[in-house]
């Protein structure tokens, strides 16, 4: 392995270890959001599955980043 690869894997492992709970909640939230967004778009907006899928992937990714930041902030405030 190259030095860069070792550094990236090491940093990724450290980030994961320090944020396991937040990362797991974020992943579960994101999967649920995909399913809900596809269903709602198909029922309410009467769009095709592929259009709903595209929107359901792009929009929750932005929400997931927001949720992760919010969760980290919330957790830091509740420890005090």
C-alpha positions in Angstrom: 0.0 0.0 0.0 1.2 3.5 -0.7 1.6 6.1 2.0 -1.3 8.1 0.7 -3.6 5.0 0.8 -2.5 4.1 4.3 -3.2 7.7 5.4 -6.6 7.8 3.8 -7.6 4.4 5.3 -6.3 5.4 8.7 -8.1 8.8 8.7 -11.3 7.1 7.5 -11.1 4.5 10.3 -10.5 7.2 12.9 -13.5 9.3 11.6 -15.7 6.2 11.7 -14.6 5.1 15.2 -15.2 8.6 16.6 -18.6 9.0 14.9 -20.1 5.5 14.8 -23.4 6.5 16.3 -24.0 9.5 14.1 -22.9 7.7 11.0 -25.2 4.8 11.6 -28.2 7.1 12.3 -27.4 9.1 9.2 -27.3 6.0 7.0 -30.6 4.7 8.4 -32.2 8.1 8.0 -30.9 8.3 4.4 -32.3 4.9 3.4 -35.7 5.7 4.8 -35.7 9.1 3.1 -35.0 7.4 -0.3 -38.0 5.2 0.1 -40.3 7.9 1.4 -39.2 10.4 -1.3 -39.8 7.9 -4.1 -43.2 6.9 -2.8 -44.4 10.5 -2.3 -43.1 11.8 -5.6 -44.8 9.0 -7.5 -48.1 9.4 -5.7 -48.3 13.2 -5.3 -46.4 14.5 -8.3 -47.3 11.6 -10.6 -43.8 11.2 -12.0 -42.1 8.1 -13.3 -40.0 5.9 -11.1 -36.8 7.0 -12.7 -37.5 10.7 -12.1 -38.6 10.0 -8.5 -35.4 7.8 -8.0 -33.2 10.6 -9.3 -34.7 13.2 -7.0 -34.9 10.8 -4.1 -31.1 10.2 -4.3 -29.9 13.8 -4.8 -32.1 15.6 -2.3 -31.5 13.2 0.7 -27.8 13.3 0.2 -28.0 17.0 0.9 -30.3 16.3 3.8 -27.9 13.6 5.1 -25.0 16.0 5.3 -27.3 18.5 7.1 -28.5 15.8 9.5 -24.9 14.7 10.3 -23.9 18.3 11.1 -27.0 18.8 13.2 -26.5 15.5 15.1 -22.9 16.3 15.9 -23.9 19.8 17.1 -26.8 18.4 19.2 -24.6 15.7 20.7 -21.9 18.3 21.6 -24.6 20.4 23.4 -26.2 17.6 25.3 -22.9 16.5 26.8 -22.5 19.8 28.7 
